[in-house]
């Protein structure tokens, strides 16, 4: 499958100044515990997950001859490195609020260790492609659907928009590397099924832990409203089903979902004040 990555797409890491509130509001997303902890639970996965993504691409970096893709790999590694560090700070804020982040990270760390020790480099890269698709379609939704962040604390919303912008910019880097070194549709589909299962499991684990800590785990209204927000008639996850399923097509490429206009739009927010690195 030929790459449809826009020609000359620049992938430049950005650092955010004072990205997080010094004291994170407990329910920073419109005062809603479910919405807040869904984002919090995903954030806990990013420090270790994004280091894994970087490692999986580095395994094949020397096999890439295309100088443009090499430059995009450099940008991908820089962006993911910044994301990992920023979400480590995010996790520290969650620890300060009393959540057991070490418990939530433990299973992921153990599983990634097993993956890196026992699974082939090609499957590790395929897993990165799969999770990058999950983050890319959510990033697209964050940038264009106000329903994702309406009422959120402004600093927290800005952090997630920054992350979403960069996930969109580099959404095809791991995929383009994979297509050059393997390209197996079967391997890609297998990786997506596995990644979807574990991403869902880990996110639910974090959500349940944080709601339990807040004394809201058995509050049926919290679950009713939260699941309606996710899966109701206009639910934010329900809208993602068609673009999620596209990944399983043999002729899929991430930039077939052409949202370069969002990159151009949100670069205006982040590039002027952001420090270049």
C-alpha positions, 0 to 999 in steps of 0.5 A: 500500500503506497503511503498517503502521508502528505508530502513534506509533512513536518513533525516537530516536537513542542514543549508546553510551558506550565502545561498542568495546574499546580493543584489539579482539580479532582474532577477537572472535566466539567465537575464530572468524575466519569469524564475526568477519570476516563482521561486520567486513566488513559493518561496513566498508560502514556509514559510507559506506552510511548516509550514502548512506541519509541523503542519499537520504531527504533528497532527498524530505524537503520533499515529505512533509506527514505530521508523524509521518513527518517526525519519524520521518525526523528520528530516522532521520537521527539514528540513521544518523548515529550508526551511521556514526560508530560504525562509522568507529571500528570501521574504525579498530580494524580498521586497527590490526589491519592490515586494509586498510580503505581498499582495502575502502571504495574500490570502494563509495565509487566506486560510490555516487558513480556512483549519486548522479551518474547514477541517478534520486533515486527509484532511489536511494531504492528502493536505500535501501529495499532495503538497509534491508530486508536490515539489518532482517531481519538485525537481527531475527535478531540480536535474537531468535536467539542463534546470531548472537552466541553467544560474542562479546566482550560489548562487540562483541555490545552494539554489534551489538544496539544497531545492530540495535535502531535498524535495527528501529525505523526499518526502514520510514522510507525505505519510507514515504517511497518509497511517498509519492513513487513507490511503483513496485513494479518500481523497488523490485524492481530495486533489491533485485536490484541491492542484494543482488548488491552487498551480497553482493559487498562482504561477500565481498570483505571476508571474503576480505581479512581471512581472507587477512590472517590466513593462513586464506583456504585453510583448508578447515575455516574455510570448511566451518564458516563456510558451515555456520553461514550456509547449513546446515540451521539456518544463520542466512542460510538462515532469512532466505530467506522474509522476504527474499523478502517484499520482492518482493511488491507489497503488502509493507510492512516492519512486516508483520514485526511485531517491536515486542516486540523493540523494547520488550525491547531498549529496556530494555537501551539506553534507561536508560543511554544518553544522549539526544540 
